[in-house]
Structure formats: C-alpha cells, structure tokens
C-alpha cells in the first residue's frame, strides 16, 4: 500500500517530514489521523528546538490552512488548550 509523503501537506516540508519520522510518523495519512497536540508533545520530547510554529503547522496541515492563518486566528485558543493539557483544570 502506497503512502502519501508528509511534504504534500500544506505547511509541512522536508524538515517537518524528517522531524515527524523521528517519532514514527511517516505518511500524510498518519498526520491527518493524529492529534496535533500529541504529535507536538512527542516532538518536544525528542527535540529541544521545536517551537509553537510546529504545532500551528500541524494544525494547519490537518485543516489544509496556512500555519500563519492558524496562528493569527486561533493562537489564544491553542495556547489555552495547551495549558489545559499541561495543567488540567480539575
């Protein structure tokens, strides 16, 4: 079964493809069916230099939107969700 390269997704190029491969994600299909927050935390655990832009790019790839649009329009809700994941409100 052939798999679509990650680099075909909007906002994810060869560097993103290499980073995602380091956590076992090797196809666009895997990205599209994953929780972008889980992928982000896995990447952060493996690589010190992962920024929030990677999370924006993952969300953008899943939603087929430019990461800058995601950052501009959803930054606050994304940051609040991250905070809830790190420090659950209960």
Order of alpha helices (4+ residues) and beta strands (2+ residues): alpha-alpha-alpha-alpha-alpha
